[in-house]
Amino acid sequence: MEKIELQEFQELLDSKQYTRLRQFLAELNDADIAALMEDLKEEALVKVFRILPKDLAANVFSYLELDSQQLIITSLSDREAANVIDNLMADDAVDLLEEMPANVVEKLLANARPDTRQAINHLLRYPEDSAGSIMTVEYVSLKENLTVAQAIERIRTVGLDSETINICYVLDSTRRLVGTVALRYLLLSGEDEIIGDIMHENVISINTLMDQEQVAAQFKKYDFTSMPVVDNEDRMVGIITVDDIVDILEEETTEDMEKMAAIVPSDKPYMRTSVGETYKKRIPWLLLLMVSATFTGAIISSFEDALSVYAALIAFIPMLMDTGGNAGGQASVTVIRGLSLGEITYRDVPKVLWKEIRVAILCGLTLAAANFVKLMIFDRVGVLVALTVCMTLVAAVLMAMLVGCLLPVGAKRLGFDPAVMASPFITTIVDALSLLVYFRVATLVLGI
């Protein structure tokens, strides 16, 4: 959005030139109009939405943030709100209604068109984050025995209310998906040709219960802009389009990042999350990690006598713990990403372990060599102390990388999100292991 357009929009709104404002908005892209509206105060937001032409309002509404959508819906009359719902794509309407209070949802559905109500109720039945819950039921279906001319006429009739007309889906008498035909093939084929003769029969489809993350992986694999969704009996019930996948990828990536930072995932943007909500999302893991970190204190306390003899050993504890935690974090992020993208499977675990062992030994030896030089030249400690620290460093890096790759794989195997087993959790485990190894090596090398 250019600065000059933003300035003109604000001037028209402030001067209450609503007719000119309506004309000005009608010439803009739907997403740009939504971006302009997001910066308005509540009263102005609703006012601008009422100014929009009806055919434009629903399109702009779908681009607004959820909080803005809820504000507009609750500010409109029941009939006006229902009209917005009627003109939304079913999947967008479901996303909105899932976040609305039950009494508001009942009013909206009561005033919506029967076909809209049926489509929304249909989608609300599916589990959250499944293909069925994110699909839309607005698509173009054709019969095998139609001619190309008849098919094009049908597209003209129902295409305006469909999510996309680029791909049409061919169904038999029981609504089973038997083929697809692209719009360009229809336009390039003779009018008398039969759909069954020109359709593509090898159809890739998605089951309604497939997890949305797997759906995104299917889109990446086949590079489609839309995919059909079928039930357990191969009857077509809807489609998912690539714009839905973009939202899913953003949602899943955000969720993984929050889990990897030991935060309970939130479905609200940061600026719209209250202090109390943010506190509730962060404190559970902080408490758990704090309690688990007390084990490292207990380990240090149990070796107080040894530390009193070689007090110099205390100075290297933070370095050993931090290096181990960093190494484990690197391994875990790499493996978690590989699991998420399907690059790593359970069959690959031996290969992953062998690779991480070799990487850990190389990294550990390099760090130990550099550290040995530092200890001897700058810290001027004894050779035995330097050997103790460096041997522990190699062991800590090796353990950290093994823990970092095994925990995410184990979590995935048990049905948990591998992102949970990320840096904070792994660091706590590696810290305790590093200390145990450190004091064990010190006992053997220094005889304490």
QUIUR-V790580 format. One record per helix or strand of 3 or more residues. SS is the DSSP state (2 for helix, 1 for strand). FROM is the first residue (numbers start at 0). TO is the last residue. If there is no record, write none. Layout:
BEGIN
ss=<SS SS>
from=<FROM FROM>
to=<TO TO>
END
This chain:
BEGIN
ss=<2 2 2 2 2 2 2 2 2 2 2 1 2 1 1 2 2 1 2 1 1 2 2 2 2 2 2 2 2 2>
from=<2 17 29 41 53 65 77 89 101 113 130 140 147 166 175 182 194 204 211 225 234 241 269 274 303 310 345 382 417 422>
to=<13 25 37 50 60 74 86 96 110 123 133 142 160 170 181 187 197 206 221 229 240 259 271 301 308 339 378 412 419 445>
END
